[in-house]
Amino acid sequence: MLGLYVYNTGMGENSLSLAAAKSMLKFLVSVVLLFLVNWASKRNRGESIIWV
């Protein structure tokens, strides 16, 4: 859903720089969520999803 929004911003509105900024923000949110879920998994199950 967010990927389609970023695509429409870049191609539909012809604003590639804004689409690139939104894409980087989407990436950062994804990384933060990954570490948060990994921390919760370590805390609850005793094993992590990724090796960090």
N, C-alpha and C positions, 0 to 999 in steps of 0.2 A: 504494500500500500504506500509506504513512504518512498520506495524506489520509483513508483509510477509518478508520484507527486514531483520528485526531483527531476525525472525525465521530462514531464510536462513543463516544468519551469524552464529547463534548458532549451528544449526544442519548440515548445508551443509559444512561449513568451520571448524566445530568442535572447535569453539572458544566461549565457554559459557561465559567467563568473558567479552569478547568484546560485546557480545550480551546483557549481563546484563547492561553494561555501556550505550549502545545505547538505551536500553529500559528506563533507568532512565532519560536520556536526553530527550527522547520523552515525558515522563511524565511531566517533568518540562516545556517543550514548551507548552504542552496542558494546564497546569495550568495557565501559563502566558496568553495564548490566551483567556482562560475562563474569567479571571479577566479583560482583555482588552475589551472584548465584553460586559461584564457586566457594565463596566464604560461607554461605548458608549451608551448602552441601557438606563442607568440612565440619561445620559445627553440629549439624543434625545427624549425619550418617557416619562421620569419622573418616570419610574418604572424599577426595576432591574430584572434580570433573576434569580439570586440567592440572598439569604438573607445575604449580607455582608455589 
